[in-house]
Amino acid sequence: DIQMTQSPSSLSASVGDRVSITCRAGQSISSFLNWYQQKPGRAPKLLIYSASSLQSGVPSRFSGSGSGTDFTLTISSLQPEDFATYYCQQSYSSPHTFGQGTNLEIK
Amino acid sequence: QLQLQESGPGLVKPSETLSLTCAVSGGSISGSGYYWGWIRQPPGKGLEWIATIYHGGTTYYHPSLKSRVTISVDTSNSQFSLKLSSVTAADTAVYYCARHLAETSSSGVAINCFDYWGQGTLVTVSS
C-alpha cells in the first residue's frame, strides 16, 4: 500500500489567511492525487483532482500543486466556510489510500 | 445532479454480515468511465477505501478486506451493493458510497477520483 502523510495534522488560522497543507506519498504517484474537504457530519467533497485540476463549482481560492511524491493544497484567502478537515488521496495504485487528514481550525 | 443514497441496517451483530445498498439517481450508472465504490470512516478517524465496481462487473477490493467483502451492481435498478461478512467492532463506521470517476479528460488529464458521494450511513457492530 502507498502511505500518504499529511502535514500538519492540525492548523489554526484566521479568516483571510493564506494556508497550505502538504501531502507526501510513500512512492511516486505521478499526478494521481486528489484533495477532499470534509465538514463534521458530512460526506467528503472533492476539491482538486489530478493534483491541480479544480473540481467544477469549487471556489478558485483553492489550488493544488505537485507531482511525484510531494503535493500541496493552498487556500489563498480563508473564508469562514473553509474551516474543515482536508484529506489527500492517491489514485495511482490500488488500494487507493488517504492521508490521515488535516484539521483546519479558526484561530 | 447525480445523487447517491445509502441504505441498510444501522446495527449488525458481531460475526454477521453487513449489507448496504447505494441507489444512484440523476444520472446513468452505466456511463463510460463511471465506476462505483464504497469508502468507510470509523468514528473520529480517517477514510478507508473498501471496494470499487465497474458497471460491467469488474471488481476491485482492498487487500485487507478482500476475503470478507463482496461488491455487486444492479444496472437495471441503478444501484450497487456491499456485503461485509464476519463483522467485528472494528467494522463500526460511517459507510459512504461514491462515484469513482476514471477517465481521461478532453485536455488529456488522467482523472481518477471520487467525485460524488452519498451522505453516509453509520453502521454499528454490537450485540
Interface residues (C-beta under 8 A of the other chain):
Chain A: D1 S31 F32 N34 Y36 R42 A43 P44 K45 L46 Y49 S50 S53 Q55 Y87 Q89 S91 S94 P95 H96 T97 F98 G99 Q100 G101
Chain B: G46 L47 E48 W49 Y60 H62 P63 S64 Y96 A102 S105 V109 A110 I111 N112 C113 F114 D115 W117 G118 Q119 G120
